Amino acid sequence: MTTYFSVLEVTPTTDAWVADYVPVSNKLVTKYGGKYIARTSVHERLEGDRESPALRIIISWPSKQAALDFMADPEYVPHLKARGAGSISHHALIEGIDQLA
């Protein structure tokens, strides 16, 4: 099975959601077999000129379905909505393959 990666860019516009979001997200990422590779505000732009996000997050998943199930988990959905309302967020799900090899 191919590994998938969630790559997120998050810039909070309020921190009201963060304290409730983090413990639930931690628990459910683990439940679905995910692993945080990076959750950091320490990153450096090497290319391009758009504004950098406050946080970059990378999560590895054992499958695409695991990532989708995490996103749809009824316990997670209200926290996802809160994050969306309290931040500028971008999330890409990337298949861990090299199509140019």
matplotlib code that plots the C-alpha trace (Angstrom):
import matplotlib.pyplot as plt

x = [0.0, 1.2, 1.9, 0.1, 1.1, -1.0, 0.8, -0.8, -0.1, -1.9, -2.0, -4.2, -6.3, -7.4, -6.1, -9.5, -9.7, -6.2, -6.4, -9.4, -8.1, -4.7, -5.6, -8.4, -6.3, -3.4, -5.7, -7.5, -4.3, -3.0, -6.4, -6.2, -2.5, -1.1, 2.1, 3.2, 6.4, 6.6, 4.5, 6.5, 6.7, 10.4, 10.6, 12.4, 11.2, 13.7, 11.7, 8.8, 7.5, 4.1, 3.6, 4.7, 2.2, 2.7, 2.8, 3.6, 2.4, 3.2, 1.4, 2.1, -0.8, -0.8, -3.4, -5.5, -8.5, -7.0, -6.5, -10.1, -11.5, -9.6, -11.1, -14.6, -14.5, -17.5, -15.3, -12.9, -15.4, -16.4, -12.7, -11.9, -14.7, -13.3, -9.8, -11.2, -13.1, -10.1, -7.3, -6.2, -5.5, -4.4, -4.3, -3.0, -3.1, -0.1, 0.5, 4.0, 5.2, 7.7, 6.0, 9.1, 11.4]
y = [0.0, 3.5, 6.0, 9.3, 12.6, 15.5, 18.7, 21.7, 25.4, 27.0, 30.7, 31.2, 34.3, 33.6, 31.0, 30.3, 26.9, 25.7, 24.4, 22.1, 21.1, 19.8, 16.9, 15.7, 15.9, 14.1, 11.2, 10.8, 11.0, 8.1, 6.2, 6.3, 5.2, 8.6, 10.0, 13.6, 14.1, 17.9, 20.5, 23.6, 27.3, 26.9, 26.8, 28.7, 29.7, 28.5, 29.4, 31.7, 34.9, 34.3, 35.0, 32.1, 30.4, 30.5, 26.7, 23.9, 20.4, 17.1, 13.9, 10.5, 8.1, 4.4, 4.9, 7.5, 6.0, 6.5, 10.2, 10.6, 8.7, 11.0, 14.0, 12.7, 11.4, 12.8, 13.7, 15.6, 17.5, 20.2, 20.9, 21.0, 23.6, 25.6, 25.5, 26.6, 29.5, 30.5, 30.3, 30.5, 26.9, 24.9, 21.1, 18.8, 15.1, 13.7, 10.2, 9.1, 8.0, 9.4, 9.6, 11.0, 8.2]
z = [0.0, -0.8, 1.9, 1.7, 3.2, 4.4, 3.9, 5.6, 5.8, 8.7, 9.8, 12.8, 12.8, 16.3, 18.8, 20.4, 18.6, 19.3, 22.9, 22.0, 18.6, 19.4, 21.8, 19.6, 16.5, 18.2, 19.3, 16.0, 13.9, 15.9, 15.7, 11.9, 11.8, 11.0, 12.3, 12.6, 10.6, 11.3, 13.1, 13.2, 12.8, 11.9, 8.1, 5.4, 2.0, -0.6, -3.7, -4.6, -3.2, -1.6, 2.1, 4.4, 6.7, 10.4, 10.7, 8.4, 9.2, 7.6, 8.5, 7.0, 6.5, 5.8, 3.0, 1.3, 3.0, 6.5, 5.8, 4.4, 7.4, 9.8, 8.0, 8.2, 11.8, 13.6, 16.6, 14.3, 12.1, 14.6, 15.3, 11.6, 11.2, 14.1, 12.6, 9.3, 10.9, 13.0, 10.5, 6.9, 6.1, 3.0, 3.0, 0.3, 0.3, -1.6, -2.8, -1.8, -5.3, -7.7, -11.1, -12.7, -11.8]

ax = plt.figure().add_subplot(projection="3d")
ax.plot(x, y, z, "-o")
ax.set_aspect("equal")
plt.show()
